[in-house]
Amino acid sequence: MKGSNILDTNRLEALISFDIMDTHPEAIYDEITSLAASICNTPISLISLVDDSRQFFKSHFGFDGNGTPLKESFCKHVITDDINLLVVEDTHVDKRFKNNKLVTGEPKIGFYAGASLTTVGGHRLGTLCVIDYESRQLNETQIDGLQTLAKQVVHLLELRKAKVLEQKQKIELEKKGRLLDNIVSATGIGIWERNLVQDTFSLNETGIAIFGIDQKTLDNFKTDDWFKLIYPADLPLVQKKMLECLKYPSKECSVQYRLLQKNGEFKWVHEKGKVLKWNEAKEPLSMYGTIQDITQKKTFTTELQRVKNNQEAMINSTRDLMWSIDLDFNLITANTAFHELVKKIQGKPFEEGNQVFSSSVPQSVTEKWKSYYHKALESGSFSVKQKIQDPDKFWTTYGLTSFDLMYNKEGETIGIACFSKDITSEILSQQVLISAKAEMQKIMDTSLDIICTIDEEGFFLSINKAVKEVWGYVPKDIIGTNYMELVYKEDHIVTEQSAASVLSGEKVVNFENRYVHKDGHVVPMLWSSNWDEKDRVYYCIARDNTEKKKAAEQLANSERRFKTLVQEGSDMICLIDEKADFTYASPTSIKVLNITPEQFVGTNAFDYVHPDDHDTVYNEFIKVLKIPQVYIKPFRFKHGDGHWVWLETVITNKIDEPTLKGIVANSKDVTTKVQHLKAIESQNAQLKKIAWTQSHIVRAPVARLMGLVELLRDDKEKLKQEEREQILNYIITSADEIDHVIKDIVDNTINAIDLDENT
């Protein structure tokens, strides 16, 4: 790539040729930086041009400065590294930029992406760049959009340069025109126009003087009046030439004759004319021509030479190409500009009499020019646009070449007169406009957002393809439609108010309203727009706000659920720091402990723990500093009314959580549960005591009973009947005694349980 060195002379000359440094802001460049920032979603976008000591911002969207010193420039690296694109996703880790003043200081650049502004000649002038304060990445669509806009900037610079050149050429042509008028006046040439339908004449001042009449006479001057002024012997020739000239196709007539003056003398004049307008029936409508007093020319050769010199000076003063060839395509004459171009192409100019076809050019080019000359000889005058390759330039220029037949005094064709004008600036302007429109359309059609223009009455002038995805319409259905026809009825008033604000000069950003989709459902939209007073149009960007609305609604629902859980739940949620100081308490603290959240904040949790439980709770608390979560068994906590309640707590370490930065304590009042457990333990103790006491009472009758039964078992017919009955009575007595003991045990147990329940 040419000019990859900052100090490269050719690169600096290319930059200077655009005459753009230190120029005032221009809306068309500001629109590009605004669009680049929108596409890449960055707060800053710049058009930066780099010379040998600094960078100048032709446009600076989101940034107040007009430039920076070269040593602080990011954009210079695109030139020195000879790259088309530079992306720095995180400036703080890039060794080239992490100590740059623009990174460490304002505007604190965290991200940079710059696309090279490269001329057609290959010179890098600077960049179109986007900047963010945070590190980030661009997707492929954003990068393509940035590079496309960079090409558009170069096209605009080329167009601006071409316009400046065109203006200079216009001034030069005006100078040449004035010079030509002076030359015409100096050479005594009169210019006339004849209306053949109305039979009227128009003459310039020189022509009036040559005819020897005044303006009043000219107002009623007819063909017959003209004939009366012609020397009688010359009249037949003049009439013959005029009739030949009036035949279609037009041929230029040239005739010399004598013209009668007021003093009775005759002067020699040379008149040329040609029909330039015809009607559909091939009838002549008007003629244009010149008339020149050649009285002295007829007499003096020196005067003839002077006129010839003036004509040559006029021809050679222009940079346009002029040459003429004979019927064998040999050069008759040419101006200086023609000879200079030929010399550049083949190394030497043509000599008069040489063939105008050179072996130094491709055969296809030679054949093309032969076809032009043959066409001129066959059909007369015509013009053609063609490319002209200038060896001193790196691109093709364009010329408009006209071909006219040349005649001798007898009216015979003797050759072809050729005139070629450089129209590169005109072609370049057209190409830039066409290319800019195509590139802009591509950018618009790749956008997921709607990009559109709306006229003052509210009708869509243009819209990109995103409208199909967002509203269900194709662009042709929308163009020509009033936007209010698509706005949801309930949003008409706020939409009209917003449009009025934009029209007054206010730039509206993130305006929300609703549009009706083609299938009937409502689409929430987010708009940014501004009014262009010059073009009298609104420029708008809109995006489908559906997902954002859903996300906001989900967030609101989550917040409501969380608020309900925190405020209406039975548990108390608190946030404490590493020292166990309260930093937050949920409103349920009032319900659980009759202590407000405000009373908790700033106090220490262990100030409320029962002294007997302090060490146990503290040992569990310090565990959570090493593990994520800890369960603390029920312990006593001071109630706001002064008594003690039992709390069961789970603590979770969220110190590293940015939004919490503390330990979350979820506590539940388990006083009733603890009391029930203690009552059960007390009852169990009573039952054990009763069982131990009664077991001694039961043991005696049971032992007697077992002995009597054993006696009967070993009897073997030794006991008498009376003894057996007596033993059975003892057994019955012991059984009754055991029954009474069991009843006493049951009664004592019931009384013990009732007693505990009443305590």
VOGU-3710 file (C-alpha; in Angstrom, 3 decimals, decimal comma):
1> mkgsnildtn> 0,000/0,000/0,000  1,299/3,427/-0,913  1,998/5,922/1,812  2,113/3,488/4,731  4,671/5,820/6,330  3,238/8,812/8,202  5,871/11,117/6,661  5,577/9,689/3,131  5,656/12,690/0,763  3,179/11,210/-1,689
11> rlealisfdi> 0,708/10,438/1,109  0,951/13,960/2,506  0,562/15,463/-0,980  -2,528/13,317/-1,527  -3,975/14,577/1,780  -3,176/18,205/0,889  -4,815/17,798/-2,526  -8,193/17,331/-0,837  -7,830/20,717/0,947  -9,793/19,263/3,900
21> mdthpeaiyd> -7,576/19,874/6,961  -8,883/22,498/9,436  -12,113/22,966/7,458  -15,415/23,664/9,200  -17,855/20,856/10,117  -20,159/19,690/7,321  -23,518/18,005/7,869  -22,907/15,185/5,390  -19,807/14,013/7,305  -21,566/14,441/10,671
31> eitslaasic> -24,383/12,204/9,410  -21,848/9,467/8,632  -20,267/9,549/12,117  -23,745/9,561/13,666  -24,710/6,533/11,567  -21,421/4,742/12,395  -22,003/5,258/16,130  -25,576/3,968/15,748  -24,537/0,858/13,786  -21,703/-0,011/16,202
41> ntpislislv> -23,697/1,125/19,294  -20,864/3,351/20,570  -21,001/6,824/22,160  -18,209/8,275/19,978  -17,419/8,243/16,244  -14,739/10,304/14,448  -13,501/11,023/10,932  -9,762/11,406/11,622  -7,253/12,744/9,079  -3,546/12,333/9,912
51> ddsrqffksh> -0,750/14,600/8,627  2,900/14,657/9,731  2,294/16,053/13,237  -1,329/15,650/14,332  -4,722/14,164/13,626  -7,640/16,440/12,652  -11,254/15,424/13,252  -13,348/16,455/10,239  -16,383/15,166/12,160  -16,557/14,318/15,862
61> fgfdgngtpl> -19,770/12,684/17,096  -19,902/12,435/20,895  -16,490/14,148/21,345  -15,774/17,859/21,772  -12,176/18,117/20,504  -11,116/18,894/16,904  -7,959/16,770/17,045  -5,014/15,461/19,054  -1,202/15,362/18,751  0,184/12,581/16,577
71> kesfckhvit> 1,833/10,740/19,520  -1,609/10,158/21,113  -3,258/9,017/17,876  -4,821/5,561/17,576  -5,567/6,146/13,878  -1,894/6,535/12,905  -1,392/2,800/13,487  -3,664/2,029/10,513  -1,136/3,952/8,369  2,105/2,750/9,976
81> ddinllvved> 0,936/-0,889/10,166  -0,500/-0,641/6,607  -3,821/-2,287/7,536  -7,396/-1,690/6,429  -8,933/-2,207/9,872  -7,673/-1,765/13,444  -9,786/-3,162/16,315  -8,621/-2,802/19,936  -11,202/-4,593/22,088  -9,561/-3,699/25,421
91> thvdkrfknn> -7,103/-0,785/25,429  -6,082/-1,477/29,029  -4,353/-4,739/28,098  -2,917/-3,643/24,725  0,722/-2,647/25,262  0,457/-0,078/22,445  -2,299/1,893/24,131  -2,609/1,055/27,832  -0,402/4,068/28,797  -1,899/6,408/26,197
101> klvtgepkig> -3,206/9,674/27,703  -6,544/9,126/25,969  -6,848/5,810/27,857  -5,512/6,840/31,272  -7,191/10,238/31,066  -10,209/11,746/29,333  -12,090/10,459/27,409  -10,817/7,180/28,949  -10,994/5,078/25,816  -11,683/1,412/26,550
111> fyagaslttv> -12,457/0,235/23,009  -11,412/1,423/19,541  -12,203/0,324/15,964  -10,966/2,268/12,918  -11,471/1,612/9,179  -8,846/3,058/6,825  -9,736/6,027/4,607  -7,854/4,870/1,513  -7,847/6,904/-1,704  -8,186/5,471/-5,189
121> gghrlgtlcv> -4,443/6,021/-5,522  -3,796/3,799/-2,476  -2,883/6,498/0,051  -4,142/6,095/3,636  -5,414/9,480/4,858  -6,725/8,426/8,270  -9,733/6,493/9,590  -13,439/6,433/10,275  -13,407/5,154/13,846  -15,807/4,326/16,683
131> idyesrqlne> -14,879/4,544/20,386  -16,409/3,262/23,632  -15,481/3,822/27,251  -15,702/0,100/28,064  -14,039/-2,886/26,388  -16,300/-4,666/23,886  -16,494/-6,504/20,562  -18,091/-5,773/17,162  -19,960/-8,351/15,108  -19,301/-8,896/11,384
141> tqidglqtla> -22,288/-6,764/10,322  -21,025/-3,805/12,372  -17,485/-4,160/10,974  -18,810/-4,375/7,391  -20,967/-1,296/8,028  -17,969/0,642/9,431  -15,762/-0,211/6,425  -18,569/0,604/3,975  -19,043/4,010/5,615  -15,259/4,573/5,429
151> kqvvhllelr> -15,441/4,016/1,666  -18,349/6,478/1,565  -16,191/9,102/3,339  -13,477/8,655/0,681  -16,105/8,938/-2,077  -17,330/12,182/-0,505  -13,782/13,520/-0,259  -13,191/12,643/-3,928  -16,506/14,258/-4,860  -15,653/17,356/-2,842
161> kakvleqkqk> -12,294/17,527/-4,578  -13,952/17,040/-7,975  -16,449/19,800/-7,216  -13,646/22,168/-6,281  -11,857/21,238/-9,514  -15,088/21,664/-11,458  -15,589/25,093/-9,935  -12,060/26,052/-10,901  -12,695/24,760/-14,421  -15,929/26,736/-14,551
171> ielekkgrll> -14,076/29,889/-13,566  -11,434/29,061/-16,167  -14,125/28,545/-18,821  -15,722/31,846/-17,873  -12,337/33,484/-18,266  -11,938/31,771/-21,621  -15,444/32,875/-22,545  -14,601/36,477/-21,747  -11,333/36,036/-23,569  -13,221/34,621/-26,540
181> dnivsatgig> -15,618/37,579/-26,493  -12,621/39,892/-26,417  -10,958/37,934/-29,206  -14,181/37,951/-31,227  -14,495/41,675/-30,694  -10,822/42,139/-31,474  -11,088/40,133/-34,657  -14,252/41,953/-35,733  -16,458/38,863/-35,955  -20,201/39,409/-35,815
191> iwernlvqdt> -22,523/36,681/-34,523  -26,009/36,319/-35,899  -29,106/34,211/-35,422  -31,883/33,893/-37,948  -35,444/32,724/-37,188  -36,534/31,113/-40,444  -40,168/30,752/-39,349  -40,683/34,407/-38,422  -38,024/35,690/-40,827  -36,220/37,751/-38,168
201> fslnetgiai> -32,545/38,426/-37,462  -30,522/38,865/-34,274  -27,021/40,346/-34,355  -24,405/41,149/-31,762  -22,993/44,652/-31,675  -20,164/43,732/-34,036  -22,646/42,236/-36,497  -24,803/45,353/-36,414  -21,742/47,475/-37,148  -20,695/45,233/-40,062
211> fgidqktldn> -24,171/45,439/-41,597  -24,070/49,192/-41,144  -27,539/49,435/-39,591  -28,930/50,405/-36,172  -30,966/48,449/-33,657  -34,235/50,013/-34,725  -33,668/48,910/-38,313  -32,701/45,424/-37,116  -36,035/45,038/-35,303  -37,818/44,963/-38,651
221> fktddwfkli> -34,998/43,459/-40,688  -36,185/40,756/-43,136  -34,526/38,513/-45,699  -35,486/40,858/-48,529  -33,898/43,745/-46,638  -30,733/41,695/-46,392  -30,769/40,884/-50,112  -31,116/44,614/-50,952  -27,864/45,319/-49,142  -25,903/42,663/-51,108
231> ypadlplvqk> -23,879/43,792/-54,092  -26,041/42,724/-57,142  -23,252/40,703/-58,736  -22,759/38,713/-55,524  -26,455/38,070/-54,819  -26,882/34,886/-56,949  -23,958/33,201/-55,165  -25,306/34,151/-51,737  -28,781/32,825/-52,613  -27,320/29,564/-53,957
241> kmleclkyps> -25,243/28,969/-50,817  -28,206/29,762/-48,605  -30,489/27,286/-50,433  -27,836/24,563/-50,134  -27,511/25,233/-46,418  -31,304/24,935/-45,898  -31,391/21,396/-47,274  -31,520/18,512/-44,767  -29,108/17,273/-43,474  -27,568/20,565/-42,577
251> kecsvqyrll> -24,277/21,618/-44,091  -22,357/24,661/-43,096  -22,439/27,375/-45,780  -19,580/29,756/-46,275  -19,659/32,697/-48,659  -17,829/35,943/-49,258  -19,700/38,913/-50,697  -19,919/42,678/-50,657  -22,351/44,508/-48,413  -23,739/48,027/-49,036
261> qkngefkwvh> -23,020/50,653/-46,331  -24,880/53,871/-45,468  -22,215/56,000/-47,118  -22,832/54,182/-50,407  -19,614/52,159/-50,265  -19,374/48,340/-50,181  -17,338/46,270/-47,722  -16,251/42,698/-48,118  -17,711/40,270/-45,591  -17,171/36,570/-44,935
271> ekgkvlkwne> -20,304/34,911/-43,662  -20,722/31,375/-42,315  -23,930/29,772/-41,208  -25,643/26,499/-40,425  -29,129/25,279/-39,614  -29,141/23,960/-36,045  -32,876/23,408/-35,485  -35,319/21,384/-37,592  -38,925/20,385/-37,137  -40,203/16,823/-37,471
281> akeplsmygt> -40,841/17,384/-41,176  -37,127/18,141/-41,652  -37,904/21,819/-42,259  -35,338/24,364/-41,006  -36,348/26,471/-38,032  -33,294/28,540/-37,153  -29,747/29,241/-38,285  -26,673/30,438/-36,479  -23,565/31,924/-37,946  -20,875/34,532/-38,033
291> iqditqkktf> -20,094/37,487/-40,265  -16,717/39,133/-40,546  -15,524/42,273/-42,263  -12,722/41,021/-44,559  -12,234/44,266/-46,494  -8,781/44,767/-45,117  -8,051/41,035/-45,394  -8,721/41,255/-49,049  -6,220/44,055/-49,225  -3,589/43,317/-46,657
301> ttelqrvknn> -1,872/39,948/-46,049  -0,556/41,090/-42,724  -4,070/41,528/-41,382  -4,867/38,001/-42,446  -1,816/36,724/-40,585  -2,830/38,624/-37,444  -6,261/37,079/-37,427  -4,731/33,636/-37,969  -2,387/34,164/-35,039  -5,279/35,218/-32,814
311> qeaminstrd> -7,238/32,135/-33,754  -4,293/29,869/-33,010  -3,763/31,571/-29,675  -7,408/31,001/-28,809  -7,188/27,311/-29,765  -3,902/26,662/-27,945  -4,914/28,440/-24,737  -7,365/25,711/-23,757  -6,534/22,358/-22,165  -9,291/20,764/-24,216
321> lmwsidldfn> -8,108/18,762/-27,237  -8,605/20,155/-30,762  -7,425/18,509/-33,950  -8,488/18,008/-37,562  -7,748/15,252/-40,061  -8,165/14,900/-43,805  -10,144/12,219/-45,620  -7,193/9,804/-45,411  -6,997/10,274/-41,631  -3,816/12,322/-41,794
331> litantafhe> -3,352/15,127/-39,278  -4,106/18,574/-40,697  -3,558/20,590/-37,546  -3,929/20,279/-33,773  -3,614/22,437/-30,710  -0,881/22,210/-28,102  -2,938/20,106/-25,638  -3,450/17,409/-28,288  0,257/17,238/-29,158  1,209/16,993/-25,462
341> lvkkiqgkpf> -1,138/14,050/-24,873  0,092/12,201/-27,963  3,693/12,720/-26,845  2,889/11,155/-23,429  1,316/8,123/-25,100  3,853/7,369/-27,837  6,886/9,412/-26,826  6,656/11,997/-29,631  3,896/14,197/-31,117  2,277/13,753/-34,522
351> eegnqvfsss> 3,610/15,857/-37,343  1,181/17,505/-39,724  0,494/15,043/-42,544  1,146/11,955/-40,341  -1,471/9,240/-39,866  -3,279/9,772/-36,569  -3,133/6,061/-35,738  -0,161/4,964/-33,658  1,393/1,538/-33,168  1,943/2,541/-29,525
361> vpqsvtekwk> -1,725/1,917/-28,701  -3,613/-1,411/-28,825  -5,209/-2,376/-32,144  -8,652/-2,350/-30,512  -8,232/1,347/-29,670  -7,165/2,133/-33,251  -10,212/0,330/-34,660  -12,504/2,206/-32,296  -11,221/5,618/-33,470  -11,431/4,563/-37,129
371> syyhkalesg> -15,099/3,728/-36,557  -15,659/7,212/-35,099  -14,058/8,930/-38,125  -16,004/6,776/-40,606  -19,243/7,541/-38,787  -18,515/11,293/-39,029  -17,884/11,018/-42,767  -21,074/9,017/-43,278  -23,574/10,785/-41,020  -22,089/14,171/-40,197
381> sfsvkqkiqd> -21,746/15,698/-36,753  -22,033/13,559/-33,602  -20,551/13,285/-30,112  -19,324/10,343/-28,038  -18,064/9,771/-24,509  -14,899/7,697/-24,197  -12,211/6,822/-21,676  -8,820/8,489/-21,988  -5,880/6,934/-20,136  -3,429/9,573/-18,961
391> pdkfwttygl> -0,020/8,007/-18,112  0,563/10,589/-15,372  -2,566/9,489/-13,483  -3,517/6,298/-11,701  -7,111/6,208/-12,894  -9,075/6,612/-16,081  -10,349/10,025/-17,134  -13,364/10,625/-19,314  -13,768/12,841/-22,347  -16,647/14,069/-24,492
401> tsfdlmynke> -15,479/14,158/-28,105  -17,376/15,947/-30,888  -16,848/15,314/-34,609  -17,771/17,864/-37,352  -17,132/17,795/-41,078  -14,904/20,474/-42,662  -15,597/21,957/-46,108  -13,625/24,000/-48,623  -14,946/27,183/-50,153  -16,723/25,173/-52,798
411> getigiacfs> -18,640/23,279/-50,084  -16,779/20,046/-50,546  -15,861/17,856/-47,568  -12,158/18,073/-46,911  -11,812/16,506/-43,482  -13,056/16,140/-39,895  -12,718/18,655/-37,044  -12,509/17,051/-33,606  -12,966/18,555/-30,162  -12,528/16,623/-26,873
421> kditseilsq> -13,467/17,977/-23,448  -12,508/16,454/-20,073  -15,731/15,532/-18,253  -14,116/13,373/-15,535  -15,530/15,449/-12,688  -19,055/15,095/-14,048  -18,740/11,306/-14,463  -17,068/10,942/-11,058  -19,865/12,912/-9,415  -22,476/10,656/-10,989
431> qvlisakaem> -20,573/7,498/-10,024  -20,088/8,674/-6,439  -23,776/9,495/-6,095  -24,836/6,150/-7,546  -22,308/4,255/-5,438  -23,240/6,204/-2,307  -26,906/5,441/-2,823  -26,228/1,740/-3,397  -23,884/1,461/-0,393  -26,307/3,325/1,843
441> qkimdtsldi> -29,139/1,037/0,766  -27,007/-2,008/1,580  -26,298/-0,637/5,041  -29,955/0,143/5,615  -31,106/-3,296/4,450  -28,654/-5,123/6,760  -29,991/-3,288/9,793  -32,436/-5,122/12,085  -33,846/-1,705/13,024  -36,218/0,277/10,827
451> ictideegff> -34,446/3,181/9,069  -36,732/5,581/7,245  -37,378/9,138/6,064  -40,711/10,909/6,454  -41,806/14,189/4,846  -43,304/17,151/6,682  -46,874/15,881/6,155  -46,008/12,517/7,701  -45,715/10,361/4,587  -42,966/7,726/4,313
461> lsinkavkev> -40,410/8,642/1,615  -38,086/5,649/2,111  -37,789/2,658/4,430  -35,471/-0,355/4,669  -36,311/-4,075/4,534  -36,458/-4,417/8,332  -40,082/-3,209/8,112  -41,050/-6,710/6,909  -39,765/-8,357/10,079  -41,053/-5,665/12,459
471> wgyvpkdiig> -44,451/-4,641/10,971  -45,094/-7,381/8,399  -45,075/-5,026/5,370  -42,677/-4,834/2,421  -41,128/-1,376/1,782  -43,271/-0,643/-1,290  -46,430/-1,057/0,850  -45,213/1,571/3,318  -43,740/4,233/0,994  -46,383/6,910/0,393
481> tnymelvyke> -48,345/5,911/3,522  -48,904/8,361/6,386  -47,229/7,013/9,510  -50,261/7,885/11,689  -52,239/5,194/9,838  -49,968/2,603/11,489  -49,758/4,146/14,993  -51,899/2,468/17,668  -54,932/4,710/18,221  -54,282/5,351/21,938
491> dhivteqsaa> -50,770/6,649/21,097  -51,809/9,215/18,454  -51,616/12,260/20,739  -48,184/11,507/22,270  -46,816/10,612/18,805  -48,015/13,921/17,321  -46,483/15,799/20,266  -43,153/14,037/19,718  -43,214/14,847/15,977  -43,864/18,511/16,815
501> svlsgekvvn> -40,853/18,526/19,162  -38,615/17,099/16,442  -39,923/19,630/13,907  -39,024/22,468/16,309  -35,373/21,348/16,247  -35,281/18,987/19,219  -33,550/15,640/18,637  -35,809/12,940/20,096  -34,119/9,790/21,447  -35,821/6,626/22,802
511> fenryvhkdg> -39,403/7,795/22,269  -41,839/4,927/22,920  -45,141/4,273/21,173  -47,028/1,358/19,632  -47,604/0,423/15,993  -50,166/-2,004/14,570  -48,644/-5,017/12,767  -50,080/-6,143/9,427  -51,668/-9,141/11,156  -53,313/-6,856/13,733
521> hvvpmlwssn> -51,213/-7,334/16,860  -49,611/-4,349/18,597  -45,830/-3,845/18,378  -44,119/-1,600/20,996  -41,547/0,636/19,259  -38,549/2,700/20,390  -37,764/5,744/18,154  -34,894/8,177/17,632  -35,368/10,938/15,060  -34,307/14,400/13,967
531> wdekdrvyyc> -35,542/16,982/11,476  -33,423/18,145/8,516  -34,437/21,726/7,801  -32,584/21,810/4,485  -34,187/18,664/3,028  -37,442/19,175/4,953  -37,577/15,524/6,062  -37,513/13,491/9,282  -34,653/11,000/9,581  -35,752/8,168/11,884
541> iardntekkk> -34,442/4,921/13,385  -36,875/2,607/15,188  -36,574/-0,794/16,816  -38,993/-3,437/18,033  -39,258/-2,919/21,815  -41,199/-6,144/22,498  -38,383/-8,114/24,155  -37,333/-5,162/26,282  -40,921/-4,709/27,469  -41,196/-8,417/28,312
551> aaeqlanser> -37,907/-8,300/30,224  -39,052/-5,225/32,167  -42,366/-6,897/33,009  -40,605/-10,093/34,136  -38,251/-8,015/36,283  -41,193/-6,173/37,824  -42,950/-9,496/38,570  -39,771/-10,853/40,134  -39,428/-7,741/42,249  -43,066/-8,051/43,381
561> rfktlvqegs> -42,610/-11,738/44,264  -39,408/-11,004/46,170  -41,042/-8,102/47,997  -43,973/-10,335/48,955  -41,651/-13,069/50,204  -39,564/-10,623/52,213  -42,373/-8,481/53,635  -45,194/-10,999/54,053  -43,274/-14,217/54,890  -43,011/-15,810/58,326
571> dmiclideka> -39,222/-15,863/58,332  -36,968/-12,911/59,140  -34,206/-12,212/56,578  -31,202/-10,133/57,646  -27,872/-9,102/56,176  -24,863/-8,907/58,518  -21,190/-8,182/57,940  -18,142/-10,201/59,029  -18,365/-8,707/62,539  -22,044/-9,738/62,817
581> dftyasptsi> -23,271/-6,121/62,597  -26,709/-5,757/60,996  -26,723/-3,889/57,609  -30,273/-4,856/56,625  -33,360/-6,479/58,150  -36,602/-7,442/56,400  -39,913/-5,875/57,533  -40,906/-9,274/59,014  -38,584/-8,449/61,934  -41,508/-6,549/63,442
591> kvlnitpeqf> -43,787/-9,609/63,197  -41,168/-12,039/64,574  -39,419/-9,941/67,247  -41,339/-6,659/67,460  -38,142/-4,847/66,437  -38,123/-2,531/63,359  -35,498/-2,919/60,593  -34,205/0,562/61,437  -33,584/-0,495/65,061  -31,570/-3,516/63,904
601> vgtnafdyvh> -29,284/-1,706/61,423  -25,956/-0,763/63,039  -26,368/-3,074/66,065  -24,520/-6,376/66,648  -26,365/-9,687/66,429  -24,675/-11,106/69,574  -26,095/-8,255/71,648  -29,466/-10,082/71,349  -28,210/-13,686/71,966  -28,809/-15,244/75,421
611> pddhdtvyne> -25,506/-15,383/77,414  -25,834/-19,152/77,910  -26,095/-19,649/74,104  -23,456/-17,079/73,109  -20,442/-19,396/72,703  -22,396/-22,048/70,800  -23,851/-19,517/68,336  -20,512/-17,730/67,926  -18,665/-20,994/67,116  -21,260/-21,746/64,412
621> fikvlkipqv> -21,093/-18,164/63,033  -17,334/-18,173/62,436  -17,707/-21,395/60,405  -19,594/-19,503/57,674  -16,506/-17,413/56,968  -14,888/-20,581/55,572  -17,822/-22,605/54,200  -20,808/-21,403/52,114  -23,639/-22,202/54,524  -24,146/-23,146/58,207
631> yikpfrfkhg> -27,241/-24,318/60,147  -27,475/-22,971/63,747  -29,603/-25,063/66,112  -32,309/-23,251/68,142  -30,967/-20,611/70,513  -32,479/-17,873/72,651  -32,844/-14,355/71,195  -34,114/-11,270/73,005  -37,613/-10,183/71,918  -38,408/-6,479/71,521
641> dghwvwletv> -40,750/-6,787/74,561  -37,862/-8,071/76,747  -38,574/-11,815/76,932  -36,584/-14,566/75,186  -37,689/-16,428/72,085  -36,088/-19,431/70,424  -34,753/-18,888/66,851  -33,629/-21,462/64,304  -31,209/-19,829/61,739  -29,468/-20,645/58,470
651> itnkideptl> -26,580/-18,322/57,548  -25,152/-18,107/53,990  -21,883/-16,415/52,966  -22,554/-13,844/50,188  -19,644/-11,532/50,960  -18,261/-11,878/47,415  -21,673/-11,202/45,815  -21,423/-7,600/44,477  -25,092/-6,817/45,112  -25,058/-8,154/48,719
661> kgivanskdv> -21,493/-8,061/50,122  -22,504/-9,688/53,404  -23,840/-12,774/55,227  -27,525/-13,591/54,716  -29,273/-14,833/57,895  -32,678/-16,539/57,504  -34,282/-16,959/60,958  -37,500/-18,684/62,083  -39,275/-18,427/65,492  -39,314/-22,023/66,894
671> ttkvqhlkai> -40,237/-21,133/70,508  -43,417/-23,294/70,490  -41,503/-26,212/69,001  -38,765/-25,991/71,665  -41,359/-25,794/74,469  -43,112/-28,930/73,188  -39,830/-30,819/73,052  -38,957/-29,800/76,636  -42,435/-30,863/77,834  -41,987/-34,283/76,237
681> esqnaqlkki> -38,583/-34,667/77,882  -40,105/-33,779/81,294  -42,931/-36,301/80,828  -40,478/-39,022/79,927  -38,573/-38,376/83,150  -41,790/-38,615/85,243  -42,747/-41,868/83,553  -39,325/-43,377/84,281  -39,659/-42,405/87,959  -43,169/-43,922/88,212
691> awtqshivra> -42,070/-47,107/86,462  -39,134/-47,571/88,837  -41,281/-46,994/91,953  -44,164/-49,244/90,906  -41,898/-51,995/89,712  -41,070/-52,847/93,375  -44,774/-52,967/94,304  -45,592/-55,252/91,394  -42,603/-57,544/91,937  -43,907/-59,071/95,358
701> pvarlmglve> -47,344/-60,330/94,187  -45,864/-61,494/90,934  -43,191/-63,512/92,780  -45,889/-65,104/95,039  -48,006/-65,815/91,996  -45,124/-67,496/90,173  -44,260/-69,589/93,289  -47,839/-70,837/93,706  -48,026/-71,738/90,049  -44,756/-73,636/90,311
711> llrddkeklk> -46,080/-75,459/93,399  -49,118/-76,659/91,520  -46,931/-77,733/88,607  -44,757/-79,969/90,866  -47,721/-81,366/92,893  -47,963/-84,838/91,291  -51,040/-85,732/93,353  -49,318/-85,038/96,709  -51,520/-82,088/97,782  -54,922/-82,491/99,180
721> qeereqilny> -57,988/-80,983/97,638  -58,306/-78,381/100,405  -54,642/-77,394/99,928  -55,117/-76,969/96,175  -58,169/-74,754/96,644  -56,259/-72,683/99,186  -53,371/-72,261/96,673  -55,868/-71,198/93,956  -57,360/-68,598/96,311  -53,839/-67,272/96,944
731> iitsadeidh> -53,320/-67,086/93,150  -56,573/-65,120/92,697  -55,639/-62,788/95,563  -52,209/-62,120/94,009  -53,780/-61,470/90,575  -56,222/-58,934/92,096  -53,302/-57,267/93,869  -51,417/-57,019/90,552  -54,534/-55,513/88,901  -54,799/-52,829/91,593
741> vikdivdnti> -51,090/-52,013/91,198  -51,484/-51,593/87,415  -54,462/-49,266/87,942  -52,425/-47,166/90,349  -49,560/-46,978/87,821  -51,961/-45,746/85,084  -53,537/-43,170/87,395  -50,132/-41,865/88,509  -48,911/-41,627/84,911  -52,034/-39,692/83,815
751> naidldent> -51,681/-37,333/86,738  -47,991/-36,765/85,914  -48,776/-35,946/82,244  -51,675/-33,634/83,162  -49,448/-31,904/85,672  -46,764/-31,197/82,989  -49,315/-29,936/80,504  -50,619/-27,437/83,034  -47,145/-26,098/83,861
//
